[in-house]
Structures are given as C-alpha cells and as structure tokens.
Amino acid sequence: MSMIWIIVGMAIVTYIPRVLPLTILEGKELPPFLQGVLKNIPYAVLGALIFPGILLIQPENILFGVIGAAAAFLLAAIGADVMLVVLGSIVVLSVYMLIG
Amino acid sequence: MQMSAVAESKAGFKEGLRAGISIAVGYLPVALTFGLLAKTTGLTVIEAVLMSVLVFAGAAQYISLSLIAGGAGAAIIIFNTFIVNIRHFLMSASLNEKMEPETRLKKAVYAFGLTDETFTVIATKEGKSTTGFAFGVMLIAYGSWVINTGIGHLIGASLPSFLQQAMSIALYAMFIGLLVPSAKKDLKVVYLAGLAAALNSLFVLTGLLNTGWAIAAASLLSAVVVEAAGWLRKGAGLL
C-alpha cells in the first residue's frame, strides 16, 4: 500500500512543473526578450540532451558513443528524416556490437 | 474550401502519431529495462505499470528504484522526483510559446505528456504546433512507455544484448535528427545547441550539478546569452 502512495506522490510532483507554465501563461503576452529566450530553449535543450550523454552511453567504451554520434550526424546531414536517422544509427551500432 | 476544425485537428493528431514513432522506438529499451529493474527491486507488475502510467518520467522513475532499493523513505523519494523533474518547468514555459491558443483544461491534459523527448519533437516542428499534434506525439510515446514497462516486468528479460545496447542510441539519434535540419537553416541554432552542449558537459563532467539541473541551467543560460547577443547586435546596428 505504501508503494502506491509513493507513486501518487511522485505523480503529483512530476505534474506540477509540467502543468503550471502551460496553463498560467495561456493567452499572456510576455516581454519580447523573454519570448525570444523561450523560443531559443528547444534548440539549447537539444544540445544539452545530446552532449555529453551520447558519449557516455557506455562509460567504459567512449568509442561506442562516438560511432553512434557520427552515424547519426552523418545521416541527418545528408537529409535523412528523423526516423531514418534513428534506425540507421541502431543498425550501425548493431553491426559494431556483432563484429566488434 | 477550408478544412473544418475537427478534420484539421484529426490531421494534426495523425501527424503527431507519425512524428512520435521515433520516441516510441527510443522508449522501448528504456521501458523494458525499467520494468525488469522494477521487478528485481521488488515492485509488483501492477506497481511498476502504475508508476509508468501516473508518473511517465524516465529518469525520475529509474532514480526512485535505486532509492527504494536503498531503503529510502517516501518523502526522500518524492522530493528527489520533484528535483529531477523541475527542468520541465522551463520546457513547459517554452512550449507555451509554440502552441496554438487552447482552453486551459485541454492544456492541463496534454501538459501531463511533457517529457524531454515529446517536448523536443513538438517544439521544433515548423510553425505553430496544434493541440492535436501534441496529443498524437504524446500518446504514442506514452503507449510505448507504459506497455513496454509491463512487458519488461512480465517477461523479465530485455532484448538480445547487442540490440539492447545498439538501441540505447535511439533517443540521442532522434535529438540529432531534430537538431541538424534546423542548424543547417539557421546559424543561431548552432550557437544555441553548441553553447548549451558545452555548458552541460562542464556541469556534468565536473559534477557541479546533477543531470536534471545541469540540462535546465545549461539550456537557460545558452538561450539567454544567445538572445542577448542578438539584441546587442541589433542595437549596435541601429546606432
């Protein structure tokens, strides 16, 4: 029973930061500088989500992350769509795992 | 002839489902492993799936398992969950600039589905994102998270080792697939991502901040610095 309450507590504190800005700021016009910052956030977040995490997927073997990153950047650079970048990177690393 | 609002929202929803497939693929190994770990930590299948149903936050759920295994109390576990997920505050505020106007009730519903991954897919779409699109992306991601948690617990095994490892690239590859097309079009995107990546690496590798805070701090700092630099240049141009 106590596990259920832990889960409910986790659910509430996870929902709060998700829901507050989206609902409170609805229909509000923020100052232009702040709007600019908020519009920049997604691209900054992408950078932070990729590095250094991708290089540390296998902390004992940096090469694994380097190969995966190289495959993904290469596929994306030649214009592959997101799904193809994902599947292509998985295939490249599968081959590396099987022959490496 | 104009599309009716309902047809438009349906089209957005389907587009969202498609855009969310890469998240569903990326969540597969993570959720399978979560289900398996939850089992070895002593959670029943109901508890494991309930956590994925109600919380839907990968990093926080993994951390809760290690805290439960270590015998931590409920207050500690809940507090840690809040700390790890506070970065979503920033993403929710940013997403608000991207979304079409909508009733607060519907926004309160789809706010539940905000994760690092759904946020990046919805927020980097061209133009405004519709409510239907957000629901589509979130639903397929959520479905994968919940179902694969259950499968991981029930089957008690993950994918073949090579595939499990290879698939751990999936979410990173998705982030790269979202970033590169925008970076090609706009140098500002390169600055934003590059600066945030450098700052986050600094915070994480020096152990200055834990992962959840490092991502939020690095992203906010980068977004402010790049915006300020743009304003300064604009200001200088006017002189």
Interface residues (C-beta under 8 A of the other chain):
Chain A: S2 M3 I4 W5 I6 I7 V8 G9 M10 A11 V13 T14 Y15 I16 P17 R18 V19 L20 P21 L22 T23 L25 E26 G27 L30 F33 Q35 G36 V37 L38 K39 N40 I41 P42 Y43 A44 V45 L46 G47 A48 L49 I50 F51 P52 G53 I54 I57 Q58 F64 G65 G68 A69 A71 A72 F73 L75 A76 A77 G79 A80 D81 V82 M83 L84 V85 V86 L87 G88 S89 I90 V91 L93 S94 Y96 M97 L98
Chain B: A19 I21 S22 V25 G26 L43 E47 L50 M51 L54 V55 F56 A57 A60 Q61 S64 I68 A74 I77 I78 F79 T81 F82 N85 I86 R87 H88 F89 L90 M91 S92 A93 S94 L95 N96 E97 K98 M99 P101 E102 R104 K107 A108 Y110 A111 F112 L114 D116 F119 T120 A123 T124 S161 F162 L163 Q165 A166 M167 S168 I169 A170 Y172 A173 M174 F175 I176 G177 L178 L179 V180 P181 S182 A183 K184 K188 V189 L192 A193 G194 L195 A196 A197 A198 L199 N200 S201 V204 L205 A214 I215 A218 S219 L220 S222 A223 V224 V226 E227 G230 W231
